[in-house]
Amino acid sequence: MKDFIFDLDGTIIKNGQPLSGEMLLALENISSHHNIVFASARPVRDMLPLLPESLHHHVMIGCNGSMAWKSGECLFSQNFSGHELSGLLELLVQQQVPYLLDGNWNYSVSAKSHPFHDYIRSLTPCETHQQSVVDEGVTKILVLDNNFQETASRFLLEQGSHSIIYHHRNEDIFDITPASNNKYAALQKLGIAVDNAWVFGNDNNDFTMLKHAGYSVFLGAPVLFEHADHYCDIDELPCFIDSLSAKQQSLAVN
């Protein structure tokens, strides 16, 4: 039995819409003989509406590795320190940059509005006041203006911070996550042997786990990530997963 680790957006989720029926069948087929792990930049709260309930019991890593849940139970979460968070929030407000704060479950949005706020509200009713999320602990800051990325990077450097910035490919937004957090580190914390797993991803927040994978599948062109074992696009992926499932079952029988 192997672990199959899937990023969501741009890998198995297309244009922020719920999982397609074709992709669901492929995942259910592979999950009948193997373990599935979902690993996303989204918090688990926003992963669940994109996946059918039949998949909700699997391990889910959210906020680029800042949290992990399984069957509705939080396995761990990691938050910003109070000092670092207050400095980042002060800078965002001063620069009038729209953002979203993710807590362990709830979220809050900036006073400066952005269309993405309405998208998140369409997924979940878990919006609350910013201070409530700060008190709960912030697992990720989603910054909704990529023009602010250089300023954020300079600020973190000046503060001696090891927090990580992840740009969303083909989007004008980026994440800031607490120090040393990434999907690969979260998988290690959960005791999942990535070097014996099949890993599927499409963005720079997937690169570390893809590099350490037993077999890596990149959704995109080789020029974007040169170290994958296989390349395909999202429309080809269900058939590829089905072929893997058949191959793995054949090996198990033999």
Backbone bond lengths (Angstrom), bond angles and torsions (degrees), N, CA, C in turn:
res aa  C-N    CA-C-N  psi(-1)  N-CA   C-N-CA  omega(-1)  CA-C   N-CA-C  phi
1 M - - - 1.473 - - 1.528 109.23 -
2 K 1.315 116.79 125.39 1.460 122.46 -179.09 1.524 110.82 -106.61
3 D 1.327 115.26 163.37 1.459 121.79 171.58 1.525 108.62 -96.43
4 F 1.321 116.05 130.76 1.457 123.23 174.68 1.527 107.12 -113.53
5 I 1.324 116.32 117.99 1.462 122.39 -171.83 1.526 108.96 -112.17
6 F 1.323 116.09 121.93 1.460 121.31 -174.23 1.523 111.50 -120.90
7 D 1.323 116.51 125.00 1.460 121.63 161.34 1.527 107.19 -66.51
8 L 1.332 116.85 162.74 1.462 119.49 179.66 1.535 111.89 -99.34
9 D 1.341 117.10 -80.39 1.462 121.18 -170.77 1.527 111.86 -63.18
10 G 1.331 115.34 124.48 1.452 121.46 179.81 1.517 113.69 83.89
11 T 1.339 116.64 -5.85 1.467 120.89 178.73 1.526 110.26 -112.77
12 I 1.333 116.29 -62.42 1.474 118.99 174.30 1.525 111.66 -114.85
13 I 1.340 116.89 -12.43 1.469 122.21 178.43 1.519 109.17 -109.75
14 K 1.319 116.04 129.51 1.463 121.02 -175.72 1.526 110.26 -110.95
15 N 1.342 115.88 124.91 1.461 122.81 175.64 1.526 113.19 56.57
16 G 1.330 117.01 33.22 1.459 121.08 176.64 1.509 115.17 69.32
17 Q 1.339 116.90 13.06 1.461 121.38 -178.39 1.527 110.59 -96.40
18 P 1.339 118.03 157.50 1.468 120.27 -179.69 1.527 112.61 -55.78
19 L 1.310 114.69 155.75 1.457 122.74 -179.16 1.531 110.84 -52.09
20 S 1.327 116.72 133.54 1.461 120.59 -179.43 1.529 110.36 -71.96
21 G 1.339 115.85 158.52 1.453 120.55 178.55 1.516 112.72 -61.68
22 E 1.326 116.04 -37.73 1.464 120.73 179.92 1.525 111.13 -65.47
23 M 1.345 115.91 -42.20 1.455 119.90 179.25 1.524 110.46 -68.44
24 L 1.329 116.81 -38.20 1.462 120.70 178.36 1.523 111.36 -59.94
25 L 1.310 117.08 -45.26 1.471 120.09 179.56 1.520 111.35 -60.76
26 A 1.326 116.30 -40.65 1.466 120.33 179.85 1.526 110.83 -64.88
27 L 1.343 116.47 -42.38 1.459 120.17 -179.33 1.527 111.60 -69.51
28 E 1.318 116.86 -40.13 1.465 119.53 178.37 1.519 110.77 -64.92
29 N 1.316 116.37 -34.42 1.463 120.49 178.70 1.530 110.90 -65.45
30 I 1.333 115.81 -46.71 1.468 119.34 -179.11 1.524 110.90 -69.64
31 S 1.342 117.49 -32.89 1.467 120.29 -176.92 1.524 112.70 -73.65
32 S 1.321 117.31 -13.93 1.466 119.25 178.12 1.526 111.88 -71.93
33 H 1.332 117.14 -16.01 1.463 121.15 -179.44 1.533 113.75 -127.55
34 H 1.349 116.27 -8.47 1.462 119.71 -175.17 1.529 110.68 -141.82
35 N 1.328 115.70 167.96 1.460 121.54 177.25 1.522 110.02 -87.99
36 I 1.328 116.28 139.07 1.461 121.52 175.64 1.522 108.76 -113.72
37 V 1.324 115.21 137.89 1.460 122.65 173.43 1.528 107.32 -126.77
38 F 1.324 116.94 133.69 1.458 121.63 174.57 1.525 108.53 -105.22
39 A 1.337 117.01 132.43 1.468 121.81 -177.12 1.527 108.83 -134.12
40 S 1.329 116.41 118.01 1.463 120.35 -169.73 1.525 111.96 -136.77
41 A 1.326 115.03 160.30 1.463 120.40 168.37 1.521 110.33 -72.20
42 R 1.321 116.56 -24.73 1.468 120.82 178.76 1.535 110.33 -67.95
43 P 1.330 117.04 151.20 1.462 118.25 166.88 1.527 108.44 -68.56
44 V 1.310 117.06 158.73 1.466 120.04 -178.56 1.526 110.69 -58.43
45 R 1.314 116.85 -35.14 1.470 121.97 176.96 1.527 112.18 -50.38
46 D 1.341 116.58 -40.22 1.462 121.13 -177.44 1.523 112.99 -94.05
47 M 1.330 117.59 -7.17 1.459 121.38 173.47 1.530 110.38 -77.60
48 L 1.333 115.54 -40.58 1.461 120.08 -172.41 1.538 114.33 -59.44
49 P 1.364 119.71 -41.32 1.469 118.40 -179.92 1.529 114.31 -64.25
50 L 1.336 117.37 -18.95 1.461 120.87 -179.01 1.526 112.37 -88.35
51 L 1.334 116.69 -12.67 1.458 121.62 -176.52 1.518 109.95 -116.99
52 P 1.332 118.22 140.40 1.460 120.13 178.27 1.526 110.89 -66.48
53 E 1.320 116.34 157.33 1.462 120.68 -176.10 1.521 112.35 -59.42
54 S 1.317 117.24 -26.75 1.468 120.55 -179.65 1.527 112.88 -63.87
55 L 1.347 117.06 -15.60 1.465 121.44 179.82 1.531 113.01 -106.60
56 H 1.325 117.86 -0.53 1.461 120.93 -172.37 1.525 113.97 -71.27
57 H 1.332 118.00 -14.41 1.461 119.88 -178.02 1.529 112.75 -83.09
58 H 1.318 117.15 -10.17 1.462 119.96 -178.37 1.529 111.28 -73.91
59 V 1.320 116.37 159.86 1.469 121.39 174.99 1.527 109.12 -62.61
60 M 1.336 115.89 133.93 1.464 121.60 178.27 1.513 109.45 -128.29
61 I 1.318 115.46 123.59 1.464 122.83 176.07 1.521 107.26 -103.49
62 G 1.319 116.96 124.56 1.457 120.72 -176.73 1.513 112.96 -121.04
63 C 1.330 115.63 169.92 1.470 123.37 177.16 1.522 111.71 52.45
64 N 1.339 115.59 44.18 1.475 121.67 177.01 1.530 112.86 58.66
65 G 1.334 116.20 30.09 1.458 119.45 177.35 1.517 114.52 104.82
66 S 1.331 118.01 -0.09 1.465 120.49 -179.59 1.522 112.69 -76.02
67 M 1.323 117.83 -15.15 1.466 120.47 -178.73 1.518 109.95 -149.54
68 A 1.334 115.04 158.45 1.462 121.29 172.81 1.518 108.78 -145.78
69 W 1.337 115.49 138.68 1.455 122.83 178.79 1.527 109.05 -131.07
70 K 1.323 114.87 156.24 1.463 120.99 171.88 1.522 108.50 -149.34
71 S 1.327 116.08 126.95 1.474 122.40 177.88 1.523 111.84 51.54
72 G 1.341 116.35 42.36 1.456 120.55 176.59 1.510 115.21 81.10
73 E 1.318 118.68 3.76 1.462 122.25 -179.62 1.523 110.20 -111.97
74 C 1.333 116.38 131.72 1.469 120.79 177.11 1.515 109.35 -76.58
75 L 1.322 116.63 121.31 1.459 122.23 179.32 1.524 111.17 -85.19
76 F 1.325 117.18 -38.74 1.463 121.67 173.59 1.523 109.11 -166.78
77 S 1.319 115.52 159.26 1.471 121.66 170.52 1.518 108.19 -149.00
78 Q 1.318 115.58 151.01 1.467 121.78 -179.30 1.520 108.31 -129.31
79 N 1.332 116.44 134.15 1.451 121.47 -173.27 1.525 112.29 -119.24
80 F 1.336 115.35 162.88 1.457 121.27 171.20 1.525 109.88 -67.25
81 S 1.319 116.43 150.57 1.459 119.96 170.10 1.527 108.51 -69.44
82 G 1.319 116.49 153.73 1.453 120.51 -178.85 1.513 112.81 -60.19
83 H 1.333 116.91 -40.61 1.469 121.16 -178.28 1.525 110.88 -64.83
84 E 1.331 116.58 -46.44 1.464 119.62 -177.85 1.528 110.99 -66.61
85 L 1.328 115.97 -42.14 1.461 120.17 -179.53 1.520 111.39 -62.18
86 S 1.317 117.28 -44.95 1.466 119.85 -178.40 1.523 111.33 -62.79
87 G 1.334 117.00 -37.55 1.456 120.14 177.90 1.517 112.70 -65.92
88 L 1.329 116.31 -42.83 1.466 120.52 178.84 1.530 111.06 -65.33
89 L 1.327 117.14 -43.03 1.463 120.26 -179.45 1.524 111.36 -65.27
90 E 1.319 116.80 -40.05 1.459 120.60 177.84 1.529 110.51 -60.88
91 L 1.318 116.33 -42.64 1.468 120.95 179.95 1.529 110.84 -66.16
92 L 1.309 117.69 -43.46 1.467 121.81 179.76 1.528 111.17 -61.56
93 V 1.323 116.52 -42.39 1.468 120.37 179.98 1.524 110.63 -68.20
94 Q 1.331 116.72 -42.94 1.471 120.78 178.99 1.522 111.18 -58.68
95 Q 1.339 116.16 -41.32 1.464 121.47 -176.98 1.526 112.77 -85.78
96 Q 1.343 116.48 -1.31 1.471 122.82 -179.30 1.533 111.51 54.69
97 V 1.321 114.94 49.59 1.458 122.02 179.60 1.530 108.84 -100.42
98 P 1.327 118.58 128.97 1.473 120.00 177.78 1.524 111.02 -72.91
99 Y 1.334 116.46 145.70 1.459 120.66 -177.13 1.523 110.38 -154.61
100 L 1.315 114.75 174.43 1.456 122.78 175.21 1.530 107.97 -140.54
101 L 1.323 116.84 132.62 1.463 121.90 177.38 1.519 109.52 -102.87
102 D 1.324 116.48 128.57 1.456 121.39 174.85 1.512 110.11 -103.34
103 G 1.328 115.42 127.32 1.446 121.12 170.98 1.516 109.49 -96.86
104 N 1.317 116.26 -165.36 1.452 119.83 179.10 1.524 111.09 -62.24
105 W 1.335 116.96 -32.10 1.462 120.78 175.03 1.530 111.93 -140.20
106 N 1.326 118.03 -46.52 1.459 120.86 -177.94 1.534 111.46 -81.88
107 Y 1.329 115.14 172.00 1.467 120.24 177.81 1.521 109.84 -144.98
108 S 1.324 115.48 163.24 1.461 121.41 172.53 1.523 108.60 -137.87
109 V 1.327 115.87 160.66 1.460 120.55 -179.18 1.525 109.51 -122.61
110 S 1.323 114.84 159.95 1.462 121.27 -179.58 1.520 111.08 -70.44
111 A 1.328 114.55 159.55 1.465 119.87 174.96 1.520 110.10 -63.99
112 K 1.326 116.96 -34.31 1.466 120.64 176.24 1.525 107.61 -75.66
113 S 1.298 116.67 121.20 1.467 121.07 -172.95 1.530 111.68 -78.69
114 H 1.325 114.30 159.68 1.460 122.12 178.43 1.524 107.44 -154.92
115 P 1.349 119.45 144.04 1.473 120.86 -179.90 1.533 113.78 -55.71
116 F 1.328 117.40 -28.55 1.463 119.56 -179.28 1.521 111.43 -64.46
117 H 1.329 117.41 -28.07 1.461 120.10 176.46 1.524 110.72 -57.33
118 D 1.327 116.15 -43.26 1.468 120.07 -179.22 1.519 111.62 -68.31
119 Y 1.327 117.18 -33.65 1.475 120.11 176.78 1.529 109.97 -62.29
120 I 1.329 117.49 -46.08 1.463 120.66 179.93 1.527 110.29 -65.18
121 R 1.319 116.88 -39.87 1.477 119.41 177.78 1.525 111.67 -61.23
122 S 1.338 116.45 -29.54 1.472 119.76 178.76 1.523 112.13 -71.74
123 L 1.342 116.82 -20.32 1.467 121.16 -178.90 1.517 112.94 -89.58
124 T 1.334 116.29 -34.22 1.463 119.09 -168.44 1.525 111.20 -150.75
125 P 1.331 117.87 147.41 1.476 121.71 176.91 1.522 112.43 -93.42
126 C 1.320 118.43 18.82 1.473 121.63 -168.48 1.524 114.05 -90.94
127 E 1.325 118.21 21.63 1.461 120.59 177.33 1.529 110.29 -72.14
128 T 1.312 116.17 140.59 1.461 121.19 178.42 1.524 108.66 -146.17
129 H 1.333 116.35 -178.55 1.465 120.72 179.66 1.523 110.61 -70.76
130 Q 1.327 115.60 148.99 1.459 119.91 -176.88 1.527 112.01 -56.94
131 Q 1.340 117.54 -42.04 1.454 119.09 -177.38 1.521 112.04 -62.86
132 S 1.327 116.63 -32.38 1.469 119.97 177.98 1.522 110.81 -64.74
133 V 1.341 116.52 -40.44 1.463 120.26 178.98 1.524 109.98 -69.60
134 V 1.326 117.05 -40.60 1.467 120.70 178.30 1.528 109.77 -60.88
135 D 1.319 116.76 -43.25 1.468 120.77 179.96 1.527 111.17 -65.83
136 E 1.333 116.11 -36.31 1.465 121.25 178.90 1.518 111.16 -68.98
137 G 1.336 116.29 -34.45 1.462 122.88 -176.25 1.513 110.30 114.43
138 V 1.330 117.26 125.71 1.472 122.57 -176.75 1.528 109.46 -94.05
139 T 1.322 116.02 122.70 1.465 121.74 -178.95 1.523 112.56 -94.37
140 K 1.346 117.10 -19.73 1.467 119.95 -179.58 1.522 109.44 -163.30
141 I 1.316 115.82 144.82 1.464 122.10 170.23 1.523 107.04 -111.39
142 L 1.313 116.89 120.74 1.465 121.61 174.10 1.521 107.63 -98.03
143 V 1.322 116.36 113.98 1.463 122.24 -178.28 1.523 108.47 -96.62
144 L 1.322 116.38 124.64 1.464 121.26 -169.19 1.526 112.80 -99.56
145 D 1.313 116.35 33.52 1.467 122.08 176.02 1.519 107.79 -155.30
146 N 1.324 116.37 106.18 1.459 120.30 -175.60 1.526 113.00 -67.61
147 N 1.339 117.45 -17.74 1.464 120.27 177.33 1.525 112.00 -64.71
148 F 1.339 116.44 -17.11 1.460 121.24 -179.09 1.531 112.05 -87.88
149 Q 1.327 117.80 -4.39 1.466 120.37 -172.75 1.525 112.47 -62.76
150 E 1.317 117.75 -42.60 1.471 120.24 -179.40 1.521 110.99 -63.90
151 T 1.328 116.20 -41.14 1.464 120.23 178.12 1.523 110.78 -63.32
152 A 1.333 116.41 -43.00 1.461 120.77 179.43 1.528 110.97 -63.54
153 S 1.327 116.29 -42.17 1.466 120.41 179.67 1.520 110.94 -62.56
154 R 1.329 116.21 -42.74 1.466 120.72 -179.96 1.532 110.31 -64.96
155 F 1.314 116.85 -41.37 1.462 120.81 179.02 1.527 111.37 -61.71
156 L 1.333 116.62 -46.73 1.467 120.60 -179.74 1.530 110.84 -62.07
157 L 1.341 116.12 -39.52 1.459 120.69 178.88 1.529 110.88 -64.06
158 E 1.326 115.96 -44.92 1.466 120.66 -179.95 1.521 111.70 -63.84
159 Q 1.328 116.25 -31.01 1.468 120.94 -179.42 1.524 112.65 -84.31
160 G 1.332 116.66 -3.79 1.455 119.79 -176.39 1.520 112.32 68.50
161 S 1.317 116.32 26.65 1.459 121.77 -175.98 1.529 111.04 -83.49
162 H 1.322 115.47 147.37 1.457 121.18 174.51 1.531 111.66 -106.98
163 S 1.324 116.47 14.13 1.461 119.47 174.61 1.524 109.56 -61.11
164 I 1.320 114.84 154.47 1.463 120.67 -170.03 1.519 110.34 -114.57
165 I 1.327 116.44 137.95 1.463 122.89 174.99 1.522 108.94 -104.79
166 Y 1.328 115.39 129.92 1.464 121.92 176.14 1.520 108.72 -122.11
167 H 1.322 116.66 117.95 1.465 120.88 174.76 1.519 109.86 -83.32
168 H 1.331 117.00 137.31 1.457 121.96 176.62 1.529 109.11 -84.07
169 R 1.333 116.32 117.97 1.453 121.02 -178.27 1.533 110.53 -58.61
170 N 1.312 115.87 134.39 1.471 123.78 178.08 1.528 113.06 67.05
171 E 1.340 117.07 16.75 1.456 120.53 178.05 1.519 109.35 -133.25
172 D 1.328 116.01 155.42 1.465 121.45 -176.82 1.528 110.34 -95.22
173 I 1.327 117.95 40.94 1.455 122.92 -176.68 1.527 109.53 -139.45
174 F 1.337 116.19 162.85 1.464 119.77 175.54 1.524 109.77 -151.08
175 D 1.338 114.81 158.92 1.465 122.60 178.78 1.521 110.29 -103.95
176 I 1.316 115.71 148.57 1.457 122.04 164.44 1.529 106.25 -119.30
177 T 1.329 116.85 124.01 1.459 121.27 -179.18 1.527 109.71 -121.76
178 P 1.339 116.99 155.60 1.474 120.25 -178.42 1.522 112.75 -58.30
179 A 1.308 115.62 159.79 1.463 123.53 -174.28 1.520 112.69 -51.65
180 S 1.340 114.36 136.82 1.473 123.53 172.58 1.524 113.99 68.11
181 N 1.312 117.52 8.82 1.467 119.60 179.47 1.519 110.90 -85.72
182 N 1.317 116.57 128.66 1.456 122.27 168.19 1.519 107.89 -157.32
183 K 1.303 116.52 169.37 1.460 120.48 -175.67 1.524 111.85 -64.05
184 Y 1.324 116.31 -38.92 1.463 120.15 179.88 1.528 111.16 -63.16
185 A 1.335 117.32 -43.85 1.466 120.96 178.71 1.528 110.53 -62.23
186 A 1.338 116.41 -38.95 1.467 119.68 178.52 1.526 111.02 -65.21
187 L 1.323 117.13 -41.34 1.465 121.00 177.73 1.525 110.64 -61.47
188 Q 1.325 116.27 -41.45 1.467 120.48 177.04 1.529 110.40 -62.21
189 K 1.332 116.51 -43.40 1.455 120.82 -179.40 1.530 111.18 -60.83
190 L 1.326 116.02 -31.62 1.460 121.50 179.41 1.527 112.95 -84.48
191 G 1.323 116.69 -2.18 1.457 120.46 178.91 1.511 114.28 77.19
192 I 1.335 117.16 22.33 1.462 121.76 179.81 1.527 109.36 -90.30
193 A 1.319 116.07 125.23 1.469 121.77 -176.85 1.532 109.27 -80.20
194 V 1.316 116.35 91.39 1.461 121.04 -177.02 1.524 111.01 -63.23
195 D 1.326 117.09 -32.85 1.462 120.13 -178.03 1.531 112.98 -70.44
196 N 1.333 116.11 -4.05 1.463 120.66 174.81 1.526 111.13 -120.57
197 A 1.341 115.70 13.59 1.465 121.04 -174.59 1.528 111.37 -109.67
198 W 1.322 114.72 160.12 1.466 122.15 169.03 1.528 106.91 -95.65
199 V 1.330 116.28 125.66 1.457 121.22 -174.66 1.529 109.40 -122.01
200 F 1.339 115.62 133.99 1.457 122.71 -176.70 1.529 108.79 -123.24
201 G 1.350 117.66 125.92 1.453 120.30 179.96 1.514 112.14 -157.96
202 N 1.327 115.80 173.48 1.461 119.10 -176.37 1.522 114.54 -144.35
203 D 1.339 117.77 -0.94 1.457 118.33 -171.31 1.523 110.43 -136.51
204 N 1.341 116.16 172.71 1.463 118.18 -173.71 1.521 113.20 -67.78
205 N 1.327 118.12 -20.65 1.464 118.83 175.21 1.533 112.19 -76.37
206 D 1.344 116.71 -4.15 1.466 121.98 175.22 1.532 112.69 -99.68
207 F 1.323 116.84 -11.99 1.469 119.93 -169.30 1.527 112.68 -58.34
208 T 1.325 117.62 -43.41 1.464 119.36 -175.49 1.523 111.29 -64.63
209 M 1.326 117.34 -45.36 1.469 118.00 179.69 1.527 111.21 -70.35
210 L 1.332 118.13 -31.22 1.459 120.51 175.95 1.532 111.10 -65.29
211 K 1.339 116.50 -40.96 1.466 120.33 -178.96 1.529 112.00 -65.10
212 H 1.335 116.59 -29.77 1.462 120.59 -177.90 1.524 112.88 -94.99
213 A 1.329 117.68 0.88 1.466 120.93 -173.35 1.525 112.21 -71.49
214 G 1.325 115.10 151.23 1.455 119.58 169.51 1.511 110.35 -64.64
215 Y 1.345 116.61 -38.20 1.469 122.60 174.46 1.524 106.73 -147.49
216 S 1.319 116.93 126.86 1.463 121.22 -175.19 1.521 111.28 -113.46
217 V 1.335 115.03 137.63 1.460 122.23 177.49 1.521 107.79 -122.60
218 F 1.340 116.01 119.75 1.464 120.72 -177.71 1.517 109.53 -107.61
219 L 1.324 115.30 129.07 1.464 121.72 177.56 1.524 107.70 -91.18
220 G 1.315 116.25 90.44 1.446 121.22 -176.50 1.515 110.39 153.64
221 A 1.323 115.87 -175.66 1.460 121.60 -175.66 1.529 111.35 -84.20
222 P 1.329 117.69 149.36 1.474 121.16 178.05 1.518 113.87 -56.11
223 V 1.331 118.21 -27.52 1.462 120.60 -179.24 1.527 111.19 -64.57
224 L 1.350 117.28 -22.96 1.459 121.54 -179.51 1.522 112.39 -85.56
225 F 1.339 115.87 -27.41 1.469 121.39 177.95 1.529 106.93 -155.88
226 E 1.322 116.79 115.02 1.463 121.23 -168.19 1.526 114.31 -91.85
227 H 1.338 117.79 -0.44 1.460 119.17 -168.11 1.527 114.15 -110.59
228 A 1.322 119.02 10.96 1.463 120.42 -176.54 1.525 111.65 -79.19
229 D 1.315 115.02 154.44 1.468 120.90 174.60 1.519 111.89 -83.06
230 H 1.336 116.19 -24.84 1.460 119.98 -178.89 1.527 108.85 -149.24
231 Y 1.338 116.03 145.05 1.458 121.94 178.00 1.524 109.68 -123.56
232 C 1.321 116.83 138.53 1.464 120.27 174.48 1.522 108.56 -158.53
233 D 1.330 117.51 178.00 1.461 119.85 174.48 1.522 108.95 -111.55
234 I 1.311 115.73 171.29 1.455 120.70 -170.92 1.530 112.64 -63.61
235 D 1.322 117.46 -31.06 1.463 120.12 -179.75 1.527 112.17 -72.05
236 E 1.330 116.89 -25.25 1.461 121.46 178.82 1.526 112.81 -86.01
237 L 1.331 116.34 -15.76 1.463 119.71 -169.21 1.533 114.41 -63.51
238 P 1.345 120.58 -42.91 1.468 118.06 -179.65 1.528 113.24 -56.48
239 C 1.314 117.58 -42.56 1.470 120.55 178.72 1.529 110.76 -65.52
240 F 1.331 116.10 -38.16 1.465 119.58 178.83 1.525 110.65 -65.36
241 I 1.340 117.05 -42.17 1.467 120.71 178.14 1.524 110.33 -63.38
242 D 1.338 116.57 -41.32 1.469 120.18 178.09 1.525 111.07 -60.76
243 S 1.326 116.66 -40.31 1.466 119.44 179.36 1.524 110.88 -67.03
244 L 1.332 116.68 -36.74 1.467 120.71 176.34 1.518 110.84 -64.42
245 S 1.334 115.07 -43.21 1.461 119.88 -179.10 1.515 110.77 -60.88
246 A 1.327 116.58 -44.79 1.466 120.88 179.41 1.528 110.75 -63.60
247 K 1.329 115.85 -40.48 1.460 120.17 -179.37 1.526 110.72 -66.29
248 Q 1.343 116.88 -43.51 1.452 120.70 -179.44 1.527 111.67 -65.60
249 Q 1.324 116.82 -38.23 1.461 120.24 178.05 1.518 110.70 -66.28
250 S 1.335 116.54 -39.02 1.466 120.73 178.45 1.523 110.99 -63.57
251 L 1.345 116.55 -41.68 1.461 120.68 178.48 1.524 111.20 -64.57
252 A 1.347 116.10 -36.99 1.461 120.26 -179.69 1.523 111.28 -66.48
253 V 1.338 116.10 -37.85 1.464 121.07 -179.85 1.524 110.53 -68.97
254 N 1.344 115.36 -40.29 1.459 120.61 -177.60 1.529 111.44 -80.58
